Amino acid sequence: MKQALIVIFLLCCSRLLQAQSATALDSILEDFYRHPHRVLVAAHRAAHQHYPENSLAAIREAIRLGVDIVELDVRETKDSVLVIMHDKTITRTTGQPGAVKDYTYRELQQFPLLHNGQPTQERIPTFEQALQAVKGRVMLDIDFKEGSVEAAKKTCALVAATHTTRQVLFFLYAAKYASLLHQVDPDMPIMPRAHSAAETDTIMQQGKYAAIHIDDSFYSDTLVQRVRAHGERVWINALGRYDRMEMQEKGAGFDALRAQFPYANVIQTDLPGELVAYLKQEGLHR
């Protein structure tokens, strides 16, 4: 009898945790698509202040911090396994020589990921592991570093197989590839990068996307209001200047960013916990 009660209790706890996770993702998606006044936080390479960038530990930390989107970089190994790695080489992140494509996935697993130059228990995760880590919890921005159609097909297939399509954004460095990607997967949410105000208007004429990545060099309130009126989120980066200002003086960097880009409603940062707290204080985050 006692064992049966313990089993029932554990099952109830498991279902409660699943429901809470699903509710968290549903709230994020509700904000993303229906509440443009709410500013969403994207954790650049996950939350890597205390863990190696692009690691499963950094993903879990980003979720714990309450971010809306985790941004990760996808590359392919020598044996065609999709893994999470920003650089073309593994030198900076593992201390080992060579490119990701020089190694099989199994060979890469020999090398611990570094954090602040020191080895950790973390290893280079597969893209599938990353998808499972975010599933039902937060959105995922896929920064696709490969150039082949086959790798793109494999990426889309893994998203479909893990039933995570609704919570991903596929970032494209050039909007011209959007039609090709939609041939691979018509349901894939896409975020193209615009390189000018004119290109932003052209992108909107092509169709409707989940979001458009805007650069600060051509940001204007008028342009961004057009994007929002068209139904897309506006993604901008705090990376570099604004994050550095924030590290030097709490509130200074994010105040400056909001003053400069008041209508941007997705902000990518290397300080995700700080940005979530700042936006909550300003009444801009749920």
N, C-alpha and C positions, 0 to 999 in steps of 0.2 A: 504493500500500500504506500509506504513512504517513498519507494523508488518511483512508483507511478506518479505521485504528486510532484516529485522533482522533475521528471520528464515533462509533465504538463507545464510546469513553471518555466522550464527552459524553452519550450516551444512558444509559449506566450511571449517571453522576452525577445526571442528571435523575430517573431512576427511584428512585435512592436517596433523593434529597431528597423526592420524593412519598411514599415509604414512611415516611420519618421524620415528615412532617407528619401523615399518616394515623394513625400510631401515637400521636402526641401527642394528637390529638383523641379517639382511642379511649380513651386513658388518662383524659382528662378526663371523658368520658361514663361510663366505668366507675366513676370516683369519684363522679360526680354521682348516679347511680342506684343504686349498690350499696355504697358506702362512706360512710355518713352521718357517720362520725366524722372524716372528712377535711374540712377547712374550705377552701372554694373562694374565690378572689379575683375580684371583678368590678371592672374598670377603668371608672370613671365618665367618660363621654364619651371613652373610650379613654385612652391615656397622654399627658396634655397638659401635663406639666411643662416639656417642651422643644419641643413642637410644638403647633400650633393644635388646640383641642378639636374632636372629631368630624371630624378630617381623616384621610385615608388614611395619612399619615405617623404620626399618633398611633395608628392601628390597628396598623401594622407594629411600632411601638415596644412596644405592649402585648403583642403576640405574642412579641417578643424577650425581654421581661421575664419571660415564663413565666406570665402570668395565665391563668385558666381561662375567663373570660367578659369580653367587651367590651360595654359598655352604650352604645347610640347612640340618638339622637332622630330620628324620621322625620316630615318635613313634606312638603307638596305645593306645587309651583310654580304659577304662573299658567296654564301649559300642561300641568298635571297630571302633571308628572314628580316622582317621589318622591325627595327629597334628604335629606341628613343635616344637621340644624340644630336646636339646642336652643331658641333664642328664637323668638318669633313674628316679630320684626323681625330685620334683619341688621345693625343699627347697631353693636352691641357687638362682633360677630365680624368685620365687614368695614369699619366706619367709614362705611358708606353708609346713606342714609335708607330708610325703608319696610319693608314686611313681605315675607316670602318669597313670599306669594301675589301681590304687586305685580309680580313679575318672571317672565319666562320663564326656563327653565333656561339657555338660551344667554346671556341678559342677565346672569344671576348669575355666569357664568364670566368676566366682565370683572373681577370684584373679587377680589383676593387675600385670603385669610384672614389675620387678624392674630394675632400671638402677642406678649404683653406690649406691645400697642399698636403693634407694628411689622409691616409687610407681609411676607409670606413667599411662597414659590413655590407654596404649597398653594391649591387652589380648593375650593369646596363640592362634595363628592362626591355622586353619586347613590346611592340605596339599593342598586341593583344592583351598583355598584362596591364598596360596602362588603361585600355578601354574597360577592362573588368574593374579596375580600381576606381574609375569615375562613374561607372554605370549606376544609374539611379540616384546619383549624388550631386554632381555639378556638370556644367557644360565643358566641352573640350574643344579648344582651337587647335586644329591640325596644321602646323607649319611644315608643309611637305617639301622636303629638301631634294627629292629625287626628280629626275627629268623624264623617266620612261613611262609610257602608257601602261606597260605591264605592272609596274610598281603602283601606279595610281589605281589600276583595277584591283590589285591585291589589297590596297588600303581600303577601298570602298567595300570590297567583299568582307573584310574583317569587321568593318563597322556594321554591315548588314547582318552578319552572322552573330554578332554580340547584341543585336537589337538596340543599338545606341544611336541610330541615325538622327532621331529627333533632338539629341543633346549635343551634336557636334557642329562645328563650323569648319569648312575646308577653306583654308586661306590660300588665295592665288596671288602670286606676285604680278600677274598680268591678266586683266579681265578677258583677253581674247581666248584664254583657255577654258572659260566657263562652259561654252557650248560642248567642247570635247568631254569635259568632266560630266556634264549632264547626259551625254550619250552613254557613258559608263554607268552612271546612277542618276536617273532623273529626280530622285527624291533627296539628293545630297544638298544640305544647306551650304551655301557658298558665301565667302567674304572676299571679294576682289580688292586689290589695292589700287587706289587712284593716285596718279602722279602729277595731276594738275586739276584746276577747277574745271577746265573744258573736258578733261577725261572723265571727271565725276559725272558731269551731265550726260556724256555719251554712255557711261555705264548704266545710268538710270533709264536711258532710252532703250537699251538692250533688253531690259527686263527688270524684275524685282528680286533683290537678293536679301539675305538675312541681315547683312551689315556691309558697310563700305569702310575700308581703312583709309583714313585721311591723314595727310602729312601736315605738320604745323606750318610749313613753308607757304601753303596756299589756303590755309583755313580762313574762312570768313563766316560771320554769323548768317549772312544771307544765303550762302551756299549750303551750309549745314542745315539750316531750316528747310531748304528745299529737299534735302535728303530725308530728313525726318518726316516731312509732309508726304513723301513718296512711300514711306513705310519701312525704311531701313534704319537700323542702328548706325551710329557714327562712332567709329573706333579711333582712338588717338593714344599716343604713348606718353607716359610720364618718364620713360626710361632716359637715363642720362641726366640732363639739366635739372628737371623738376624733382626727380628722386634725390639727386645730390643736395639740392636746396633743402629738401625735407629732412635729410639726415643731419644737416648742419643746424637747422632750427625747426622744431616741431610746428607744423602748420604752414610754414612759409612756402614750401614747395608746392603743396596742394592748393593753397590759397592763390598762388601765382598762376598755377595751371587752370584753375576754375575761372579766374579773371580773364585769362587769355583765350580759353576755349569753353565758354559757358554752355554751349549747346551740344558738345560731345557727350555721349551717354554710355560709352564703354571706355574705360581707362585701363591700359596695360601698365603694370608697374613691377619693379623688383622689391617693393615694400607693401605686399598685399595686406598684411595685418593692420599696418598703420593706415592704409587707405580706406579699408573697411570701417575702421573706428572713426576716421575723419568724416566720411560720408554719412555715417549714422548720426554723428553729432550735428551735422548740417541738415538733417532730415531728408537726405537724398538716397538713402539705402534702407531697405526694409528692416 
